[in-house]
Amino acid sequence: MKRERKLLRVGMLGCGVVGAEVARLMVANQDDLAARSGAGLEIVKISVRDLSIPRPGIAAELFTTDSESIVNDPNIDLVIEVMGGIEPARHLILTAMKNGKAVVTANKALLAKHGAELFHASDEADVDFYYEAAVAGAIPILRPLAESLVGDRVERVMGIINGTTNYILTKMHEDGTSFEDALNEAQLLGYAEADPTADIESFDAAAKAAILAGLAFHTQVTDEDVYREGISKITSDDVAVAKEMGFVIKLLAIAEANEVHGSDEETITVRVHPTMIPKNHPLASVREAFNAVFVQCQSAGELMFYGRGAGGVPTASAILGDLVAVARNRIEGSLGPTETDYADLDIAPMGVTKTRYLIRLEVMDVPGVLASVAATFAMNDVSILTVRQDGRGADAELIVLTHIATEAALASTVDQLAKLHVVKDVLSVIRVEGVPV
Ligand code: HSE
């Protein structure tokens, strides 16, 4: 005899580009979603700010402006939060959890600021809290870190986790487009917002990096712990030099474990900045608005996760995956894995990070320039790998690629270089990763 299928009622907070696709796909794929969940999944209420905006394909009677009525509705079992921002999303999620509802969210900014509070609240309330869509859109990366790789030891996570900036940098690299023109193009295509600050100054990527680092290293990491640089200072000249030297410039988020010299202790650093990588590195082939996350583990070795990091339909895929997972758990009376921050590693200051650097200097083209520049590197214990000089009349450009050095040593080198009489300008300093040692 066929058992009667249970029905789980879903409420959604927000109905923008992602929410509208979630609602549409829940209806279009309802039979498959029900068969996979073991329960019917019915979207019963959606809160929006403005009821007058047309949302074709979604039944008008589902909409309300009253989000509280969703998180306090005893008939709603699961809540999807896609409104974004910190408040009221934080308060609404906490209320939903207290009221025994499982929560699925795509809200990276909220997780990066208040993750610990939300994980604690879901533990206290014995409800599931899933957020795969918060980092890298459709790409399954959070559950692989939290579940598939949890038996391994992650050493490093390095990713392209902002599609807008990757689109801009791809245009600059492949078409020689200026930063401003590439940004305009990204805005016209709908990748970049009218105010592009969150993307181009790496706030978006820093929030995602904090979430990735927390899972990878079992440590509480917030967006404040992430060293952040944007791409707005990258010039066409930087891109041309990178290209000539066989590199590609990408905005990379890097979370890594650092050994503390002379002890068994480990710290982590988390950073987001423009980075040169060799053109044959797997991340170099990630073009346009695609994302990819490269994970290095002690036992699994190197893995790469690639796909669409944004957009309504791809992000809805991750949300529906979470929805089915929490529905299955609810039917079985179980809960998914909870966050572990047992390792509680210290987050080291950026100064201890070790990497390579490419420094472009505008110098006077006179005898002795190379000697004083080289001496400044040597004084700071920064070893030079290659130096290139491009002459330009009375001036010249020196392009110095270093061996691995600490950020602290590099910062002091750059300070002193800027004070040298023969150095007219420090044109740029870009970190270099992925060069075989
Ligand atoms: N603005 C983000 C990006 C969207 O460009 O990747 C997803 O967070």
Residues whose N, C-alpha, C, O or C-beta is under 5 A from the ligand:
A	BS01	HSE	I161 N162 G163 T164 Y191 D199 G309 A310
